[in-house]
Amino acid sequence: MRSADDAALRQMAKAWRADVPVFAGGIHATLATEDVLSVPEIDGACRGEGELAFLELLNKLDHNAPIEDTAGFWFKRDGEILRNRRRPFIRDLDSLPYMDRAAIDYQRTIDVNNDLVTTMVGRGCAYECTFCANAQLKAAGTGMYVRNRSVDNALGDLEEMAGRFHFQYINFRDDNFSWNRPWVMEFCEKYPQKYSWPFDCFSRSDTLDDDQMRALKEAGCRHVFLGLDAGNDRIRRDVLNKHTSAREMIDVCDKLNRLGIKAVVSNIVGLPHETPKDFEDTIEVNRRIHEKQVVFSPAFGAAPKIWVFVPFPGTPLHEMCAKEGWLREVPGDFRIYRETHIEMPQFTPKQIMRAYRNFRFNVYKRRHPFWACIFRLYDTAAVTWVMERIPDYWFGQVRRFFAAISHRLRPAPTPAVH
């Protein structure tokens, strides 16, 4: 998305050397390329993976060769957009070097995040949820979209980080860590042979089986992030194109909790065609999941997670909202997941924001009234405003404090999945 910082950076680049071209890349540049190229200071946009595309472009610039035919890029020329062919996805991720984390003060990033590092072991997602960018990102290239690095390569990346940085916790940020069952089982066998850092990961309820859950626990997994997104099966199926059930989510969370892995459940409010009654189903499912415990994660923070739906340009739900006439004027800078950008008659912006602010209070108030009161305060607009403005280090300390308390209050795990 565009922001004041982006605008300042573009203007700075042009002020430094007006003849230096400026290129954009990433998810927004891929999903809304024409929007990005409408910015006067931007000369071109990379669509899809950028390592090989940008390397080719830099080599051409270095040799004063024409760049207009570079696959994977769109360019502006004389008021027109030159649309080049798509580029194949990088099949062998092991062929790429490890990320050059020394290019920034990465240790400071770790420190302000309470000794936590974030990494990925693969790319892509096999599913096409309509609120997500993955289907459009898949269309931006050719060939195999969902890929993993080899287990040995992923472990080597951790070894390289351990030799240069100090950290105590890992967040595997892949969209679905468990999509490739043989890979997960190999990872869970090899990881504890070399490392003892606890870790968190993202998954889906329909890709986790009992053996994987046990293996993750034995390897050191503490939390699994799962997207319920909507507690109403109709909304999840017909609007989100997500063919999992609330019952399946509850069963998986129960199994994880019995093993001693905490499920961090993610939810969205204000989805297209959703009503306040539909959202009550989301509250009820989360009440059931959190009957016996309150969840905090060093990587994910307080749970259950709640986000306000954002119609990201280029996604199917953005098109749906535009067709229905629900899109409000989009600001130059999104407050991601904390404000609503659509206006529906059956679920008004005011109702959506009230549901967002009161969600965790309503989830916890019956079984955990103390924590419900904490969340009633924590999720207010005033506290959110303050938390957005305090230094990252102190925000991380707040997260660590609540995670420590929650961990002490959790029930003892049982040894097996039943």
N, C-alpha and C positions, 0 to 999 in steps of 0.2 A: 504494500500500500504506500501511497505517497505520504510524506510527512514533512514537517518543517526541517528536520535534520537532513532528509534526503535532498530537499531543495537547496539548502546551504552547501551541501557537499558538491552538488552539480555545479553551482555557481562558483565555488572555490576552484574546482578543476578548470573551468573555463577561464577564470581570472588568472590562474597560474600560467597556463599556456593555452591560448585560444585555439591553437591549431591541433591540440591533442583531442582525439575523438573520445567520446564518453559512451560506454556500453552498459546496458542493464542486463541482469540475469536473475534467475530464481523463479519461485512459484508464480508470483504476480506477473512477471514479465512473460511467462509462458501462457498463463490463462487469459491475460488481458493485454496482449502485445500491442494492439493498436492504441489502447489507452496510454501505455507507457511511452510509445513513440510520439504521442501528441505533446509530450513535454519538450519544449524547444531545445533544451541543453543536451538531450539524449540523441545520439546518432544511430544507434542500433540496439537490438535486443537479441539475446541468446535464448532460444526456446528448447527446453529440455536440459539434458546433462551438458555441462560446460567444459569439462577438463580438456577433451580432445578438440572440441570446437574452438575454444578460446586459444588453445595452443596453436592451432592452424592459423587463426586470424593474426596472432602476434608474429608468427613466422612470416606471414605475408607482409605485414607492416614493416618488419625488420628488413625485408628485401625489396621494399617499395613496389610490391606486387599488388594488383587489384584484389580487393577483399569482397566485392559485391556478390561473388558466387560461393561464399563460404557456407557449407551445409550447416543447418542448425541456427542460422542467423537470419533476422529480418533487418533491413536497412531503410533509411529515409533518403530519397534522392529526388530533388526538384518537385517536392510536394507529393510524391508518390511513395508507396511502400513496396520494396522489393522483397518478395517472399521466397526464400530458398527452400530446397528440399529438406525433408526431415533427416536426422542423423540416427544411425543405429545406436541402441543402448550398448554400453560397455559390458560385454558378456562376462569377461574375466575380471572381477573386482580385485583379485590378488595382483593383477598387473599394475595397479595404481600404487604409488608410494603412500606411506602413512601421512596423515595430515601434519602439516608443518605448524604445530601448535606454538613453537617458539616465535612465530611471526607476530604474536601478541603477548601480552603479559598473562600467560595462561595460568600461572600459579595464583595470581590475584583472583582470577575467575573462580578457581577452585576454592580459594580461601573464603570469598564472600558467599559461596554456596556451601559452606560448612563441610569442607574437605570432600566434596562430591565432584566426580567427573562424569561427563555425558559423552557417550560414543554410540556408534552404530555398527552392526555386523552385516548389514545388507541394504538393499534398496527396493522400493516399490511395495505395493500391496495388491493382493489378488482380488480384492473386493471393490465394489463400485457404489459405495454409499453416496447418496445424492448431495449431501452437504459438503463432501470432501473433494479435494482436488485430484485424487489419484487417477480417476478415469481419464481426465483431461491431460494429466502428465503422461499417462501411458500413450495417448494419441499423439503426443509431440515427438515421439521417436518410433523406431522400428525394432523388431526383434524381441527378445525376452526382457520383460519389464521387471519381474520379481526375481531377485537374485540374492544370494548370500556370498560373502567371502568364505573361504575355507575356515574351519575351526582353528587350525594352526595359525592362519594369518590373523584372525581376530585376537587370538591369545598373544600373538607377537606384538600387536599394537598395544595391548595392555602392558607388556613387558617393556616396550619402548617408553611408554608414559611413566612407568614406575621408576625407570632409570633417570628421569629428568624432573619429575614432579612428586610432591607429597600429596597423597589423597587416601581416604579411608572408606569410600563408598562409591559405587558405580551405578549409573542409570543407563541402561541400554534403551536407546530412544527409537528403535525401529517401530514402524507402525504395527507390526505383528511379529513378535519375537518367535512365536511358536508355530508359524505356518508350515515349516519344513521339519516334520517330526524326526527323521533320521539325524538331521543336523543338530536339533536340540538335544537328543539323547547323547550324541558324541560330545557336544559341548559340556553337558552336565557330567560326563565321565572324566573329561580331561581338565576342566577348569579347577576343581578342588585339588587336583594333583599338583598344581603350580601356585594357586592363589587362595587366599582366605578372605578377601574383601566381600562383604555382603553386597547384594545388588538388587535393583528393581528392574522390571521390564514391562512392556506393553503386550497385550494379547487379545484374543477374542474367545468368547465362551464356547464357540463351536470348533475351535482348533486345539483345545486343551483336553487331553484325556488323563485318566488316573495315573498312568505310568509317567507321563510328562510332569504332572504336578509333584509326584514323589521325587522325581529326579531333580527338578528345580529346587525343591526344599533341601535335598541333600547337598546340592551344589552351593547353597548359600543365598537363595532368593528370599527376600523379606516381604516384598510387595509386588503385586501384579495389577497393572492398570487395565481395567476392562470398560468398554463403552456400552453401557445400557442405552444411553442417548434418549430414549423415550420409554416410559413404562407401559404405554398403551400399545398393544400388539398391532393394531390397525395403523397407527401413525408410523411405527417402526417399519412395518412391511410395505405399506402403500406409498408413504411419503419419503422415507429414508432408504428404501430398497435394501433393507437389512433383514435378512431372513433368519433371525434368531428369536427365541421366545423369552419372555420374562421368567418363565418357569426354569428354563435352561440356565439363565443367568443366576438365579437363586441357588440352584443345585451346585453349580460350579463354585460360587462364592462360599457356600457351606463347606464344600470339600477343601477348598484352600484354607479356610479358617480353622478347620479341624487339624490340618497339617501344621498350622502355625504360620502360614503365609497370609498376609492381610490383603484383601481385595480393595483396591481403590476404584470405586465405581464412578464413571463419568456420565453426566446428564446434561440435557439441553432444554431450555425453556423458550417458548415463543416460536416454535416450528410452524411452517406453513400448514394451514388447515387445523392446527391444534386448538383446542378449547381449554378453558380452565378445568373442566371436568376431566378431559384427557390427561392434563398435567397432574391431577390428583392420583392417577395410576402410577406416575413416576414417584410421587411421594410414598405411596403405599409399598411399592416394590423395595425402595430403599429402606423403609422402616423394617421390613422383613429381613433384609440383608444385615442390617445393623442392630438387630435385637440385642445382641450380647456384647457389643464392643463399639467403641469410638475409634476412628482410624485417622492417624497422621503418618505421613511418610516424609523422610528427609528429601526425597526427590520430587514428590508430587504435592506435598503440603497437606492441608486439611481435606478430609473426605467425609461424605461423598462430594465429588466435584460438581459444580453447577456453572453452566455457561449460558449466556444469552445468545440465541441464534444470530449468526451473521451471514448474510447472503453474499458470499464471496463471488466476485465477477468471474464468469466462465464456468461456474458449477451449474448443474441442472436445477438446483433450488433457486438460484439467482434468476434463471430464466422463468421458472414458475412464478416467482414473486413479481417479476416484471409483467408477465402475461396477465396476472390477476390485478395489476395496478396497486400492489401493496408497497412498492418500494418508496421509501421516503428519500428526500434529497440526501445523497451520500456525502458526508463531509470529506475534506481533504485528508483527514487522518482518522482512521477507525480507532475507537477505544475498544479493543478487541474483547469480545465476549462479555462486556460489561454495560453495553447500551443496546437497545433494539433499533434496528434500521428499517423495520417494516411496520406497516400500520394495517392491521386486519380488523374487521368489524366484530368478529366473535371473540377475539382475545386482544384487547387494546394495549397500547404501549404502557399505560399506567398499570394495568393488571399484570402484564408481563414483568415489569420491574418490581412490583410488590411480591410476586411469586418468587422471583430471583432472590430478593433480600431475605425472605422468610423461609426459604427451602430447608436449610439445615436445621433451623429451629423446629420446623414441623416434622422433620425426620426423627429428631432426637427427643422431642419433648415428653413422650410417653415413657420411654425406658431409661433415658439419660437426661433428666431435667436440668442438672447442673450444667452439662455441656450445651444443652439447648439454650440456656441463658447466655453462656459465653458466646455462642454463635449468633444469637439475637443482636448482641453488641458488635461482634466482629464483622458481621456482614452488612452493617449500616453504611449508608453513603458517606457519612462523616469519617468513619474509621477507614473505609476504603481510600478516601482522599488522602488521609494521613499516611497510610501504608504505601501508597504510590510515590510518596515524596521522601520517605526516610531512606538513608543509605542502604545499599544492598546488604552490607554486612549485618546490620541490625535487623533487617527483615529476615535474614537467614537465622539469626539468633532466636527470633520469635518462633520460627518454624521448628527449630531444634528443640526448644523448650516444650512445645506442645507434643512433639513426637516422643520425647522422653517420658512425659507423664502418661501418654496413651500407652506406651510400651509397658510401663509398670502395671497399668491397670488391666492389661489384656489377660484373658483366661489362658491357662496352660494348654498347649496343643496336645492332641491325641496322636498316637504314632502312625495311623494309617487312614487312608481314604476308604470309606464304607459305601 
